[in-house]
């Protein structure tokens, strides 16, 4: 049994949010790699990247877990999902896709629940507790070595 994810993909246009979420994911020790895309189109390009496939025995990225923001410029999360549905199976793999958003609109929660591509809906910020919940629900065979859901403080070095 492989305990860690191969890759977690963050799709969000907000750089500080990506930095924070990446830090939280890395601190849990649940993945070998965190990939960050600051827009929906960049994420789609990454998922179908022939360059990536050529460097990896013909395999496309197929992250194990995607965290997707709704509100992004150019291509929002809903538009990303419409294009994502059109991808070939080899580009999608067995991905669990979780909306990670600041949206408080009940319509967004209802819409997400009606789309089979969306496995979950979580409000920002990402926390070790939320990662633990997602892992237990969608990946019961995985265990993160460093996952600690006790409250913690981030040492920023600011005094």
C-alpha positions in Angstrom: 0.0 0.0 0.0 1.3 3.4 -1.0 0.6 5.9 1.8 1.3 9.1 -0.1 -0.5 10.7 -3.0 1.6 11.1 -6.1 0.4 14.6 -6.6 -2.1 17.2 -5.3 -3.1 19.9 -7.7 -4.2 23.4 -6.5 -6.2 25.5 -8.9 -6.6 29.0 -7.5 -5.7 32.5 -8.8 -4.7 33.8 -5.4 -0.9 33.4 -4.8 -1.0 33.8 -1.0 -3.8 31.2 -0.8 -1.8 28.8 -2.9 1.3 29.3 -0.8 -0.7 28.7 2.4 -2.6 25.6 1.0 0.7 24.2 -0.3 2.3 24.6 3.1 -0.6 22.9 4.8 -0.6 20.0 2.4 3.2 19.6 2.6 3.0 19.7 6.4 0.6 16.7 6.5 3.1 14.6 4.6 0.3 13.2 2.4 1.8 13.8 -1.0 5.0 13.5 -3.0 4.3 16.7 -4.9 2.0 19.7 -4.8 1.4 21.3 -8.2 0.0 24.9 -8.3 -1.9 26.3 -11.3 -3.1 29.9 -11.0 -6.0 29.5 -13.5 -8.3 27.0 -15.0 -6.8 27.0 -18.5 -3.3 26.5 -17.2 -4.6 23.5 -15.2 -6.2 22.0 -18.2 -3.0 22.5 -20.2 -1.1 20.8 -17.4 -3.5 17.8 -17.3 -3.1 17.2 -21.1 0.6 18.1 -21.3 2.4 16.0 -23.9 5.7 17.4 -22.5 4.9 16.0 -19.1 3.9 12.6 -20.6 7.0 12.4 -22.7 9.1 12.7 -19.5 7.1 10.2 -17.6 6.8 7.0 -19.8 3.8 8.4 -21.7 1.7 8.9 -18.5 -0.1 12.2 -18.1 0.0 14.0 -14.7 -3.4 12.6 -13.3 -3.1 14.1 -9.8 -4.8 12.1 -7.1 -6.6 15.1 -5.6 -7.5 18.5 -7.0 -8.6 21.5 -5.0 -10.5 23.9 -7.2 -11.5 27.5 -6.5 -14.7 28.8 -8.0 -14.0 32.5 -8.4 -11.1 33.0 -10.8 -10.7 35.5 -13.7 -10.6 34.3 -17.3 -11.8 30.8 -16.6 -13.7 30.2 -13.3 -14.1 26.9 -11.6 -17.4 26.1 -13.2 -15.9 26.8 -16.7 -12.9 24.6 -15.8 -15.3 21.8 -14.9 -17.1 22.0 -18.3 -13.8 21.7 -20.1 -12.6 19.0 -17.7 -15.6 16.8 -18.5 -14.5 16.8 -22.1 -11.0 15.4 -21.3 -10.0 11.9 -22.3 -10.0 9.4 -19.4 -6.2 9.1 -19.6 -6.0 12.8 -18.7 -8.4 12.6 -15.8 -7.3 9.4 -14.1 -9.1 8.5 -10.8 -9.1 12.0 -9.5 -11.0 13.3 -6.5 -12.0 16.9 -7.1 -12.9 19.1 -4.2 -14.2 22.7 -4.5 -12.2 24.8 -2.1 -13.7 28.2 -2.1 -14.8 31.3 -0.2 -18.2 31.2 -1.8 -21.1 31.3 0.7 -23.7 31.1 -2.0 -26.1 28.2 -1.4 -26.5 27.9 -5.2 -22.8 27.0 -5.5 -23.1 24.2 -2.9 -26.2 22.9 -4.7 -24.6 23.1 -8.1 -21.5 21.3 -6.9 -23.6 18.6 -5.4 -25.3 18.0 -8.7 -22.0 17.5 -10.6 -20.6 13.9 -10.5 -17.1 15.3 -11.2 -17.1 17.1 -7.8 -16.4 14.9 -4.8 -16.6 17.5 -2.1 -17.2 21.2 -1.3 -15.0 22.9 1.4 -14.7 26.5 2.5 -11.3 28.1 2.7 -9.0 28.0 4.5 -7.6 24.5 4.0 -6.7 22.9 7.3 -5.1 19.6 8.4 -8.6 18.7 9.7 -10.1 19.1 6.3 -7.4 17.1 4.7 -7.9 14.4 7.2 -11.6 14.3 6.6 -11.1 14.1 2.8 -8.5 11.3 3.1 -10.7 9.3 5.5 -13.7 9.7 3.2 -12.2 9.2 -0.3 -8.9 7.4 0.4 -9.4 5.0 3.3 -6.3 3.0 2.3 -4.0 6.1 2.7 -2.4 7.2 5.9 -0.4 10.4 6.2 2.7 10.0 8.4 2.8 13.5 9.6 -0.9 14.3 9.7 -1.5 16.2 13.0 -5.0 17.7 13.4 -4.1 19.4 16.6 -4.3 23.2 16.4 -1.0 24.7 15.4 0.5 28.0 14.7 2.5 28.9 11.6 5.9 30.4 12.5 6.2 33.5 10.3 9.3 34.8 11.9 7.5 38.1 12.6 7.9 39.3 16.2 
